[in-house]
């Protein structure tokens, strides 16, 4: 359809882009073709608008469309999440790395925030790390680790991580080895007064198991995840020792965390 064929198409570009951004925010995720049809403009025009809105940080451009930064939460792919809240994740990672002592055993779950933590551990030494995050072996400095273990299980391609038991066996058909760690660093999808949650049942079970095997637990979540509740509960607030985030939580959540004995760490 021609851009001059409808009243919508004749709108000023600035107004159209604002409407487009609002539509993506409301939808959560949308394709270029759907936007072209909805606004009555060409696919090339939509692509140019999306590229500009991505550069401005209004949304995240994806192959064939865009996703919202602040709209409804969908199970976004890793390539999209790597481009969201970058500064916040880096500040969280720096704080989280400060909780890790050289020579200790830590567990890291899947997520882009834990990938930032892995990079922030570059000056550490003699760490033993167990993770379900398939990207961590490529992200962490070899100088930082003594041993690195990756949990087996089914691979979720959208997160590039495994889901399954937090367990290892000595050999094929052998008995399970009881594993423990000094600190579990767990990135979650949401934090509310009811506890920590995520969008996938398998991920939730794995996070909970990691926490149960840890002497201490630090929950990692940027401010966009505060006051939200997702599908699968991971644990109640008191199951963690620390919440590492980029800005202080709202008063109601802050009070609940304090009552649960959770220390909130912010830059």
Buried (B, 14 or more C-beta within 10 A) or exposed (E): EEBEEEEBBEBEBEEBBBBBBEBBBEBBBBBBEBBBEBBBBBEEBBBBBBEEBBEEEBBBBBEEBBBBBEBEBEBBBBEBBBBBBEEBBBBBBBBBBEBBEEEBBBBBBBBBBBBBBBBBBEEBEEBBBBBBBBBBBEBBBEEBBEEBBBBEBEBBEBBBBBBBEBBBEEEEEEEEEEBEBBBBBBBBBBBBBEBBBBBBEBBBBBBBBBBEBBEBBBBBBBBBBBBBBBBBBBBEBEBBBBBBBBEEBEEEBBEBBEEBEBEBBBE
